[in-house]
Each structure stands twice: as C-alpha cells, then as structure tokens.
Amino acid sequence: MAEATGNVRLASGDALIVVDVQNDFLPGGALAVPRGDEVIPVLNDGAAAFDNRGLRVFATRDWHPPDHCSFQARGGPWPPHCIAGTRGAEFPPQLKLPPSATVISKATRPDRDAYSGFEGTDLDGALKRAGVRRVFVGGLATDYCVLNTVRDALKLGYETYVIADAIRAVNVRSEDGRKAEEEMQRLGAKRIELMRLAP
C-alpha cells in the first residue's frame, strides 16, 4: 500500500473508523481473526488522539439476527457470529471508545450480508453531517470488512488512510491479507502507521 509521505497532521474534517472489533472476532471467539487482539492498543491510542482533538470516532459492528444468511446453517461461509445482543457481538472491554463515538450496526437483516460499514447503514450520512472529508480506518478483518469499508469510502469520495498497524487478516487463503492491502493501494488508499499521525 502506498505510504503516506511524512507525518500526517490531523485536522478538522478527519474521522477514525474502527471496523468490527468485537468479541467473536478476537482470539477465543466464534470467528477469531488470528492476532486480532493486537489491533486494540493501537486503536485505543488512535481513538484517544482523535477524541482529544475534538474529531469524530465511528465504530462499526456486525449485528446479526440468529438466522443470518452468512451462517453455514443457511448456506453461508461462516459459523454463527456476532448475533445481536450476545456477548460475541459486544465490543471487548479492552477497547476504549470515547463516549462520543458513533456506533454503526450492519448486516442486521436475515437475508442481506454487509462487509462494508457503509452497506445498508447511515455511515456515509453521519460522516457528511459531521463534515468529514478524510477517514482513517483500522480494525478487523483486513481481507473482508476493512477492505470493503475502504473500497466504499473511496467510492464515496473520502480521502482514505489505512492504519497498517491496526489491521489483521483472516487469511482463509494465506495471501488474502496481502492481496487486500494491495487492492486498497490500487484503489487509492494510503498506508499509515499510528505513530505517523502528528498532533
């Protein structure tokens, strides 16, 4: 992924999007992302940095009904996960989102899946109402919900940065994460590490 050149200074119109950091996607969860818990300290620092500057933080979550179409019992590819109202769907206690964070629930209908935080939600509307023009994206998983959220952010015209030290891949196939990062670069996303975000 293309490196952001130099430090990137946070400014009015910036927002952090934390993608699907939920118990079921962490080690021991129903659909665990390998080393998924490693994104939490980085995202905690990022959320604090944005909040301290009066910038918006958004957190997406899978919020599935028990008979969701992505589940294997209904012919989907995944075991049951992130069922609305269960512990697996909750944000882990280690994730420190500011009280002002906006939570975006996705894939809430039995017959429709959504990997992107924008699909079937009001995320775009909420960002626009907040005057957001540039988004910084991290979370789980690189090769599914991060990739699709970044794709849609770019399509919708947001300048988009991927926080490389705050993403982890499922890697159903061993190269999936790498290929997802390459695709995000090709589409125009910029790669940054949290330490390169300047006050």
C-alpha positions, 0 to 999 in steps of 0.5 A: 500500500502506498505510504503516506509521505511524512507525518500526517497532521490531523485536522478538522474534517478527519474521522477514525473508523474502527471496523468490527472489533468485537468479541467473536472476532478476537482470539477465543471467539466464534470467528477469531481473526488470528492476532486480532487482539493486537489491533486494540492498543493501537486503536485505543491510542488512535481513538484517544488522539482523535477524541482529544482533538475534538474529531469524530470516532465511528465504530462499526459492528456486525449485528446479526439476527440468529438466522443470518444468511452468512451462517453455514446453517443457511448456506453461508461461509461462516459459523454463527457470529456476532448475533445481536445482543450476545456477548460475541457481538459486544465490543471487548472491554479492552477497547476504549471508545470515547463516549462520543463515538458513533456506533454503526450496526450492519448486516442486521437483516436475515437475508442481506450480508454487509462487509462494508460499514457503509452497506445498508447503514447511515455511515456515509450520512453521519460522516457528511453531517459531521463534515468529514472529508478524510477517514482513517480506518483500522480494525478487523478483518483486513481481507473482508470488512476493512477492505470493503469499508475502504473500497466504499469510502473511496467510492464515496469520495473520502480521502482514505488512510489505512492504519497498517498497524491496526489491521489483521487478516483472516487469511482463509487463503494465506495471501488474502491479507496481502492481496487486500492491502494491495487492492486498497493501494490500487484503489487509492488508499494510503498506508499509515502507521499510528505513530505517523499521525502528528498532533 
